[in-house]
């Protein structure tokens, strides 16, 4: 017996999307719309709910809830940020949810998103001082060695500046969780051919996602990725891979054993 899941026009098509994927898309788009139309309140949402760096000697804007809430915020000045994430979530998330079921999919989504946040925090802990020195040298024209010497010999004069800099570090977006979804798709369906925009050559999912990971790593290391949190993307993939391997081990080593109840 066959059913036409796309009946009823656009409404029928949207209702055919599995519930968790559908509701995640709705929530993200609604929050972006609130950010966009609310003026200064949109920036205040980022201050409150965006992921801040946890360490500051003075009062920090970080709180643990941001490990979750940052995933639902996107750049209010560019609709492409949220549209790209939600399009990718629609394309791959609905397939993963239909394969695993809604509870397992939602659990995996949040593990990847929170894992991406923790990974970003670790990267900030290792790199904030280097970025701070770069910011000082670019604004003052001083040599980086000179700035490092000032930091080493007169740290108290830079304490407030360093605190402000650390507290200004913030990440938003669902990309970490979405990259985890991409990894799950390649893990479950490694040989399915995918196409990149404007490149009419099929690439197996496992190679495309591996290529994404390599690109994200080199963009993160090189610092040429602009304001994109490339290491958060990698963090989502790493935590997703760890969870997938744990699940596979529990299910006798099978790659796609996840139809069972969570």
N, C-alpha and C positions, 0 to 999 in steps of 0.2 A: 504494500500500500504506500503510495507516494503522497507527499504533502507539499503544497506550494508555500514555502515559508516567506515569500516576498509578496504575498497577496496583501491588498489593502494599501498599496502605494508606499509612500515614504514611511508612514507610521508602521506598516507591517514589516518593512525592511528593518527599521530601528528596533522593533520588538523582537526580531529574530536574533539580535545580538545577545549572547548569554548575559545574565543579570549583573554579575560583578563587573565585567568589562563595560557594559552599558552604563552602569551607575558611576564607575570611575570616570568615564568620559564626560558624563553630565556634570558631575561635581567639579571637575577641573575646569570645564568651560564656564560654568556659572561663577566660580571664584575669579577666573580671569576677567569676566565681564564686570564683576563688582570692582576689581582692581582698576579696570579701565575707566569706568564711569564715575568713580568716587573721588577723583582728584587726589588731594593730599592724603586722604584716608587709605588709598591704595599703597602709598609708600609706607604708611604706618603699619599696614598689614605685614609688609616685608620686615619691618623693624621688630614686630611682635612674633611672627610665625616663621620667618626665614631662618635657616640654619646658621647660627653664629659660632665663632670659635669659642671653645669652652673656657680658655684660660685668660684671665685678666686679673691683675693685682687690685684694681679698683672694681667697682660694680660692673658686672658684665651683662650684656643683653641675652646671653645664652640661657636656655632652660631645656631640660630633657625632652619636653613635649615637641620641641622643634625637630627632633630626629624623625618625627612622623609628619608634622604639619608642613615642613618645607616642600614636601612632595606635591602639594596641592597648589602651590604658588608658581606663577610664571612671569616673565618679563612683560609688564603692562604696556611697554612701548613698542612691542613687536608681537603681533598675533601669530607669526610663524613659529615662535618658540612653542606655544601650546598646541598649535595645529599639527606640527611635525610629531610631537610626542603622542598626541591623541590618535593621529592617523596610524602610527606604528603600533600603538596599543590595539587599535581596531583590527589591523591586518593580521597580527600575530597573537594577541591576547585572546581573542575569541576562539582561535583554534586550540590554544593551550587549555583554556577553560573547558571547552567541549571534551577534551581528552581526559583531563584530570578530575573535573568536577569543580564546582564553585569554591568550596571551602579550601581545598588544597591550593587552588590557584590564588585565592586571596592571601593565604598564608605566605606563599612563595613571593608574591608581589611585595608584601610588606617586609619580608626578610631581605629582599634585594634592595629596597629603598632605604631601610635602616642601615643595612650593610654599607651602602654607598655613602651614607652620612658619616658613619664611623670611619670609613676609609678616608674621606675628605678631612675629617678632624685630624687624623694621623698625619696626613700630608701637610696640613697647616702647621702642626707641631714641629715638623722637620724643616719647613721651608719659610715660615713667616719672617724670620730674621733676615734671610737673604733677600726676600722681597722688600722688606723695610729698607734695607741698605740701598737696593736699587732705586726705590722711590726717592730717598734722600739725595742720592747722587744725581738723579735726573732733574731734580728741582733746584739743586744748589750748584751743580757743575763741579762739585768736589770729587776727587778720586775715591773709588770704593775703599781703597786701603786707608785713606785718611778718615773716612767715616767709621770704619771698623776700629781704628785706633781710638777715636773719640768714644765709641761705645764701650771699649775695654777700659779706658782710663777715667771716663766721666759718666758712668751709667746713670747717675741720678739726674743729670741734665736732660736725659732722653726718656726718662721713665714715663712721663705723661704722654709724650708722643707715641711711644711704643704701645702703651695701653690703648690709646685711641686707634692706632693702626690695627691692633689685634681685634678690637671690638668692631671694627668696620668690615672685617672679613665675613662675608655672608654668601650662602648658596641657596638657590631655589630651583624648583623644577622636578618633574617626574622622570627625568632622563635616566637616573640610576636604576630605578625599578624597570623602566622600559628596556634598557640594555640587558637587564637580567631576563626579561621575556624573550628578547632576541636570542640569547644564549640557550634558553630552554627549547626554543623552536629548533635550533641547529642540533641540539643534543638529542631531541626526539626524532627529528626528521632530517638527518644530516645530508641526504642525497637529493632532496627536493630542489629543483632549479629555481633560483631567484634572479631578478633583473634589477640592476641599478638604473636610475633615471638616465636617459640619453645614451645608455650603453646596451645595444640590442643583442648582447651575448649572455646566455644563461650561465650562472655561477652557482655551484652547489652551496646549499645553506651553510655547511660546515666551513667552507673556505671563505665565504663572504663574511661570516661573523668573526672568524679568526682574523681576517684582514682588518675589520673594524677595530678589534682589540689592539692590533699592532699599531694602527694609525693613532688611536687614542693614547697609547703609551708614548709614542714619539712626540705627539703634539703636547702632551703633558710635561714630558721631560725637557723639551726644547723651549717651552714657554712661549711658543708662537701661536697658541690657540686662542688668543684674545681673552675674553671674559668667560669662556666656556670651561666648566669644571670637568676636565677630561678624566681626572683621577677618580671622581665620583662615578663616572660611567664604568670605569674599570672595576671599582669597588662593587658595584651592583652585579657585574658579571662574575667576579670572584666569589662573592657570597652565594650567588645563585649556583655556581658550579659546585661549591662545597655541599650545599643542600641536595643537589641532584645526585651527587656521588653517595651521600649518606642514604638517600632513598633507594638508589640502585643496589647498594650493598644489602640493605634490609630486604630487598625483593629478589635475592638470589642472583644478582649481577645482570638482570635483564635491563636493557636500555629503556624500554617503554612499558613498564609494569604498572602504570599509575591509574588504571581504570578503577582499581579497588577503592573502597571507602577510606577516607583520611581519618 
